[in-house]
Amino acid sequence: MHHHQLILCAVIFLIVHASCAPEPKGDFRFLGSDEVVEGKALTYVYRPPSILGDSAVCNLIINDELVGGLQAGQYTFRFLPPGKTRFEAGGTSSAFVTVNLRENHQYFIRQTWCLRATGFHPLVDNMTKVKAEPDLKLCSYIEKPKEIEEIEESEEKQE
């Protein structure tokens, strides 16, 4: 019996130790004031690392302008004009949030995925700096996310 308890303790130790493994760190940093474009809104758009929907990718569209698809653990930023701005994660299903951007302010737009009965669906949220920062620290910068081709387009190209 003592032998089984020892094995059980070892297994529990390994599980606890593995779950406490340090998370991967990204290269995120807040832009310095000398890098900010005056009169624009600095908008960080990010997709935190996640097992849920990790392989699912969809295009990010800002006011009808295609930015590209962020992979899990990536972020990008844009200097955008003030005013109402629509951030959309589009694909076979889409989600969006509209934010009234103010000049010389920072915004944090998070794209995640949720699992519903019909499959994975994107979510887009306007986050506070305090809530966004822990996720952003795990993300790495990508200047130009790759455009994700629509499923219909890729099927047509194969014919």
C-alpha positions as CSV (number, residue, x, y, z in Angstrom):
1,M,0.0,0.0,0.0
2,H,2.8,2.3,0.8
3,H,4.3,1.8,-2.7
4,H,0.9,2.9,-4.3
5,Q,0.8,6.1,-2.1
6,L,4.3,7.0,-3.2
7,I,3.4,6.6,-6.8
8,L,0.2,8.6,-6.3
9,C,2.1,11.4,-4.6
10,A,4.7,11.4,-7.5
11,V,1.9,11.7,-10.0
12,I,0.2,14.5,-8.1
13,F,3.5,16.3,-7.8
14,L,4.1,16.0,-11.6
15,I,0.6,17.3,-12.4
16,V,0.9,20.3,-10.1
17,H,4.5,21.0,-11.3
18,A,3.4,20.8,-15.0
19,S,0.5,23.1,-14.4
20,C,2.8,25.7,-12.8
21,A,5.1,25.7,-15.8
22,P,5.9,29.2,-16.9
23,E,3.7,30.4,-19.8
24,P,5.4,31.5,-23.0
25,K,6.2,35.2,-23.1
26,G,5.6,37.3,-26.1
27,D,7.5,40.4,-27.2
28,F,4.7,42.9,-26.5
29,R,5.5,46.4,-25.4
30,F,3.5,49.6,-25.2
31,L,4.6,52.2,-27.8
32,G,6.6,55.1,-26.4
33,S,5.2,58.6,-26.7
34,D,7.8,59.4,-29.4
35,E,6.3,56.6,-31.6
36,V,2.7,57.7,-31.4
37,V,1.1,59.5,-34.3
38,E,-0.4,62.8,-33.0
39,G,-4.1,63.3,-33.6
40,K,-4.8,59.5,-34.1
41,A,-6.1,56.8,-31.8
42,L,-3.5,54.1,-31.1
43,T,-5.3,50.8,-31.3
44,Y,-3.8,47.5,-30.3
45,V,-5.6,44.5,-31.8
46,Y,-4.7,41.1,-30.3
47,R,-5.5,37.5,-30.1
48,P,-4.4,35.9,-26.8
49,P,-2.9,32.4,-26.7
50,S,-5.7,29.8,-26.3
51,I,-6.3,26.2,-26.8
52,L,-9.9,26.9,-27.7
53,G,-10.0,27.8,-31.4
54,D,-6.3,27.8,-31.7
55,S,-6.3,26.6,-35.2
56,A,-9.3,28.7,-36.3
57,V,-8.3,31.9,-37.9
58,C,-10.4,34.6,-39.6
59,N,-9.8,37.9,-41.2
60,L,-9.8,41.1,-39.1
61,I,-11.5,44.0,-40.9
62,I,-11.4,47.6,-39.6
63,N,-14.0,49.8,-41.2
64,D,-14.2,47.6,-44.3
65,E,-10.4,47.6,-44.7
66,L,-8.9,44.1,-44.6
67,V,-6.1,43.8,-42.0
68,G,-5.5,40.0,-42.2
69,G,-5.9,37.0,-39.8
70,L,-4.2,37.0,-36.4
71,Q,-3.0,33.7,-35.1
72,A,-3.3,32.8,-31.3
73,G,-0.6,34.7,-29.4
74,Q,-0.2,37.6,-31.9
75,Y,-1.0,41.3,-31.8
76,T,-0.7,44.3,-34.2
77,F,-1.4,48.0,-33.8
78,R,-2.9,50.7,-36.0
79,F,-3.1,54.4,-35.8
80,L,-6.7,55.2,-36.7
81,P,-8.6,58.5,-37.2
82,P,-11.0,59.5,-34.5
83,G,-14.6,58.6,-34.8
84,K,-16.8,55.5,-34.9
85,T,-14.8,52.5,-36.0
86,R,-16.0,48.9,-36.6
87,F,-13.6,46.0,-35.8
88,E,-14.8,42.8,-37.3
89,A,-13.6,39.3,-37.3
90,G,-15.0,37.9,-40.5
91,G,-15.2,34.5,-42.2
92,T,-17.8,31.8,-42.3
93,S,-19.3,33.5,-39.2
94,S,-18.4,37.0,-38.0
95,A,-18.5,39.2,-34.9
96,F,-17.8,42.8,-34.5
97,V,-17.6,45.7,-32.0
98,T,-18.0,49.4,-32.8
99,V,-15.9,51.9,-30.8
100,N,-16.0,55.6,-30.9
101,L,-12.2,56.4,-31.0
102,R,-10.8,59.6,-29.6
103,E,-7.6,61.1,-30.8
104,N,-4.5,60.6,-28.6
105,H,-6.2,57.7,-26.7
106,Q,-5.3,54.0,-26.6
107,Y,-7.7,51.1,-27.3
108,F,-7.4,47.4,-26.9
109,I,-9.4,45.2,-29.2
110,R,-9.4,41.5,-28.3
111,Q,-10.4,38.7,-30.7
112,T,-11.1,35.3,-29.2
113,W,-13.2,32.2,-30.1
114,C,-16.1,30.5,-28.3
115,L,-17.5,27.1,-28.9
116,R,-21.2,26.9,-29.7
117,A,-23.4,24.0,-30.9
118,T,-22.7,25.1,-34.5
119,G,-18.9,25.1,-34.0
120,F,-16.3,27.8,-33.3
121,H,-17.4,31.4,-33.5
122,P,-15.2,34.6,-33.3
123,L,-15.7,37.1,-30.5
124,V,-14.5,40.7,-30.7
125,D,-14.3,42.9,-27.5
126,N,-13.2,46.4,-26.6
127,M,-11.0,45.8,-23.5
128,T,-9.6,48.1,-20.8
129,K,-5.8,48.5,-20.6
130,V,-5.8,46.7,-17.2
131,K,-7.7,43.7,-18.6
132,A,-5.7,43.6,-21.9
133,E,-2.2,43.8,-20.5
134,P,-1.8,40.3,-19.1
135,D,-3.0,38.8,-22.4
136,L,-0.8,41.1,-24.5
137,K,2.3,40.2,-22.5
138,L,1.9,36.7,-23.9
139,C,1.6,37.9,-27.5
140,S,4.2,38.6,-30.2
141,Y,4.0,41.5,-32.7
142,I,3.1,40.9,-36.3
143,E,3.2,43.9,-38.6
144,K,1.1,42.6,-41.4
145,P,-1.1,39.5,-40.6
146,K,-1.6,37.2,-43.6
147,E,-4.9,37.4,-45.4
148,I,-7.0,34.3,-44.9
149,E,-8.6,33.2,-48.1
150,E,-12.3,32.5,-47.9
151,I,-13.3,28.8,-48.1
152,E,-15.3,29.3,-51.3
153,E,-12.4,31.1,-53.0
154,S,-9.9,28.4,-52.2
155,E,-12.3,25.7,-53.6
156,E,-12.7,27.6,-56.8
157,K,-8.9,27.9,-57.3
158,Q,-8.6,24.1,-57.0
159,E,-10.9,23.5,-60.0
